[in-house]
Amino acid sequence: MTPRTGVGRALLLGGLVVGVLDLTAACVTNYLRAGIGPVRVFHSVASGLLGPKSFEGGVPTAALGILLHFVIAFGATAVYVAASRKLRFLVEHPVICGLLYGVAVYAFMNSVVVPLSAAPFQIPYNLVGLTVHLFCIGLPIGLITARFAR
């Protein structure tokens, strides 16, 4: 089942690429910063839905964290792609708009999504997190949307 439209391709490819890049960045940065392994990273994503008990959930909860992470990645992609249908400058200037979108996603996740979730932690604003959102989320979404959803 492959998307037949440019919009469908942008959604599918954008969600997959952003999901993989961001999850990889989360695993690498958490390991380098604090020695936290991937399963704990996946549990932390699941904690947004399940709360602190997610860290006791083993592989099923880690799988839920991965699934939820991709739901968020596809959601972020869908918002940009949908906006690009009316705001043509998003596809005409994908680099600057994508980078700005990365900032917006970072602010939304840290100021709205995580605080309203059941996660037992807050994510501090920092340069590493912002950089990941710029180059692993915003920029790929902008470039993929410009390529496929014109």
KAUR-V590515 format. One record per residue. N is the residue number from 0. RES is the residue in one small letter. SS is DSSP state (H for helix, E for strand, - for the rest). PSI is psi in degrees with one decimal (NA if undefined). NEAR is the number of other ideal C-beta (glycine too) atoms within 8 Angstrom. Layout:
# KAUR-V590515
n res ss psi near
N RES SS PSI NEAR
N RES SS PSI NEAR
This chain:
# KAUR-V590515
n res ss psi near
0 m - 100.5 1
1 t - 142.6 4
2 p - 135.6 8
3 r - -12.1 4
4 t - 160.6 6
5 g H -36.4 8
6 v H -44.3 11
7 g H -41.0 9
8 r H -41.9 11
9 a H -42.5 15
10 l H -48.5 13
11 l H -53.6 10
12 l H -43.0 10
13 g H -48.2 16
14 g H -43.1 13
15 l H -48.0 10
16 v H -48.2 10
17 v H -42.0 15
18 g H -46.0 12
19 v H -46.5 8
20 l H -46.8 11
21 d H -41.1 14
22 l H -39.8 11
23 t H -45.3 9
24 a H -41.1 10
25 a H -43.0 10
26 c H -45.6 11
27 v H -48.6 8
28 t H -38.7 10
29 n H -36.2 11
30 y H -46.6 11
31 l H -36.7 5
32 r H -42.6 7
33 a H 9.0 5
34 g - 21.2 4
35 i - 126.8 8
36 g - 167.5 8
37 p H -40.6 8
38 v H -41.2 8
39 r H -36.3 10
40 v H -46.0 14
41 f H -39.2 15
42 h H -38.1 14
43 s H -35.4 12
44 v H -45.2 11
45 a H -25.8 15
46 s H -20.1 17
47 g H -28.3 11
48 l H -41.2 10
49 l H -12.5 11
50 g H -162.5 9
51 p H -26.6 6
52 k H -18.5 7
53 s H -28.4 15
54 f H -7.9 10
55 e H 3.4 6
56 g - -8.8 12
57 g H -152.7 6
58 v H -42.6 6
59 p H -39.6 7
60 t H -35.3 15
61 a H -41.8 14
62 a H -39.6 9
63 l H -41.3 14
64 g H -41.8 16
65 i H -45.7 11
66 l H -48.0 8
67 l H -37.3 12
68 h H -43.8 13
69 f H -31.6 11
70 v H -44.1 8
71 i H -42.5 10
72 a H -43.7 14
73 f H -36.1 12
74 g H -45.0 8
75 a H -40.3 12
76 t H -43.9 16
77 a H -39.1 10
78 v H -46.0 8
79 y H -45.8 15
80 v H -44.5 15
81 a H -43.7 7
82 a H -35.2 9
83 s H -18.5 12
84 r H -28.7 8
85 k H -34.2 5
86 l - 84.8 7
87 r - -23.9 7
88 f H -20.5 7
89 l H -32.3 14
90 v H -19.8 10
91 e H -24.7 7
92 h - 65.9 7
93 p H -29.1 12
94 v H -56.4 9
95 i H -41.2 7
96 c H -38.5 11
97 g H -43.8 16
98 l H -42.3 12
99 l H -36.3 9
100 y H -36.9 13
101 g H -40.8 16
102 v H -44.6 12
103 a H -43.3 9
104 v H -42.2 12
105 y H -47.9 14
106 a H -42.0 8
107 f H -44.8 9
108 m H -45.0 12
109 n H -27.9 13
110 s H -21.4 6
111 v H -59.5 8
112 v H -57.0 10
113 v H -46.0 12
114 p H -30.9 8
115 l H -7.0 5
116 s - 178.7 9
117 a - 3.9 8
118 a - 136.5 10
119 p - 25.5 6
120 f - 163.8 7
121 q - 152.7 7
122 i - 117.2 8
123 p - 145.6 5
124 y - 132.8 7
125 n - 164.3 6
126 l H -36.5 5
127 v H -48.6 8
128 g H -43.0 12
129 l H -44.1 12
130 t H -42.2 8
131 v H -44.1 13
132 h H -33.6 15
133 l H -52.1 13
134 f H -16.8 10
135 c H -12.7 12
136 i H -67.5 18
137 g H -53.8 16
138 l H -47.6 13
139 p H -39.9 14
140 i H -44.7 17
141 g H -47.2 16
142 l H -42.1 11
143 i H -39.5 13
144 t H -43.8 18
145 a H -35.5 12
146 r H -42.4 8
147 f H -26.8 11
148 a - 30.9 13
149 r - NA 6
